[in-house]
Amino acid sequence: MIPRRTVLIFIVIFLLICFLPIKRKESNALNEFKWEAFLIGYIVLTMIILQLLGGQSVTGISFENWFVWLVLLISVWELRLKWRKVKQESAVKEN
């Protein structure tokens, strides 16, 4: 078991890193689309692999949970909207 103090230190460090202003490269719609598609794919693939290995979700994150399907549906909808934005940006750059 991890000591409570160690967990608290990691949480504080994580929160500090999250809220520090960090200069980011200028992001475009294509990079955002790729990143979000990768994350959704990774989560779904991990769920499939763990289910095939016979794992049981203690937290209820499985394909049998309707809430997981709702979140997945919303995520795919957002991906579709981002893809439209990518197409618009590429059309503007071509003109």
C-alpha positions as CSV (number, residue, x, y, z in Angstrom):
1,M,0.0,0.0,0.0
2,I,1.2,3.5,-0.9
3,P,1.6,5.8,2.1
4,R,-1.0,8.5,2.4
5,R,1.6,11.3,2.5
6,T,3.2,10.1,-0.8
7,V,-0.2,10.2,-2.5
8,L,-0.9,13.7,-1.2
9,I,2.4,14.9,-2.4
10,F,1.8,13.5,-5.9
11,I,-1.7,15.1,-6.0
12,V,-0.3,18.5,-5.0
13,I,2.5,18.3,-7.6
14,F,0.0,17.2,-10.3
15,L,-2.3,20.1,-9.5
16,L,0.5,22.6,-9.6
17,I,1.6,21.3,-13.0
18,C,-1.9,21.4,-14.3
19,F,-2.5,25.1,-13.3
20,L,0.9,26.5,-14.3
21,P,0.8,28.6,-17.4
22,I,2.7,26.7,-20.1
23,K,3.3,28.0,-23.5
24,R,1.9,25.6,-26.0
25,K,2.5,25.4,-29.7
26,E,-0.2,26.7,-31.8
27,S,-2.6,23.9,-32.2
28,N,-4.7,23.3,-35.2
29,A,-7.9,21.3,-35.7
30,L,-6.1,18.3,-37.3
31,N,-3.8,17.8,-34.3
32,E,-6.7,18.1,-31.9
33,F,-8.7,15.6,-34.0
34,K,-5.8,13.1,-34.1
35,W,-5.2,13.4,-30.4
36,E,-8.9,12.9,-29.5
37,A,-9.3,10.0,-31.9
38,F,-6.2,8.4,-30.4
39,L,-7.5,8.7,-26.8
40,I,-10.9,7.4,-27.7
41,G,-9.4,4.5,-29.6
42,Y,-7.0,3.7,-26.8
43,I,-9.7,3.6,-24.2
44,V,-12.0,1.4,-26.3
45,L,-9.2,-0.9,-27.3
46,T,-8.1,-1.2,-23.6
47,M,-11.7,-2.0,-22.6
48,I,-11.9,-4.7,-25.3
49,I,-8.6,-6.3,-24.4
50,L,-9.4,-6.4,-20.7
51,Q,-12.8,-7.8,-21.3
52,L,-11.3,-10.5,-23.6
53,L,-8.8,-11.4,-20.9
54,G,-11.7,-12.0,-18.5
55,G,-11.4,-9.0,-16.3
56,Q,-14.3,-7.8,-14.3
57,S,-14.7,-4.0,-13.8
58,V,-15.1,-3.0,-10.2
59,T,-16.0,0.5,-11.1
60,G,-18.6,-0.4,-13.7
61,I,-16.7,0.8,-16.7
62,S,-17.7,-1.9,-19.3
63,F,-19.6,-2.2,-22.5
64,E,-22.6,-3.4,-20.5
65,N,-23.0,0.0,-18.8
66,W,-25.3,2.4,-20.7
67,F,-23.4,5.4,-19.4
68,V,-20.2,4.2,-21.1
69,W,-22.1,4.0,-24.4
70,L,-23.5,7.5,-23.9
71,V,-20.1,9.0,-23.3
72,L,-18.7,7.1,-26.3
73,L,-21.5,8.4,-28.5
74,I,-20.9,12.0,-27.4
75,S,-17.2,11.6,-28.0
76,V,-17.7,10.2,-31.5
77,W,-20.1,13.1,-32.2
78,E,-17.4,15.6,-31.0
79,L,-14.9,13.8,-33.3
80,R,-17.3,14.3,-36.2
81,L,-17.6,18.0,-35.4
82,K,-13.8,18.3,-35.2
83,W,-13.4,16.5,-38.5
84,R,-15.7,19.1,-40.1
85,K,-13.5,21.8,-38.6
86,V,-10.4,20.1,-40.1
87,K,-12.0,20.1,-43.5
88,Q,-13.0,23.7,-43.2
89,E,-9.4,24.7,-42.3
90,S,-8.0,22.7,-45.2
91,A,-10.4,24.4,-47.6
92,V,-9.5,27.8,-46.4
93,K,-5.7,27.0,-46.7
94,E,-6.2,25.9,-50.3
95,N,-8.0,29.1,-51.3
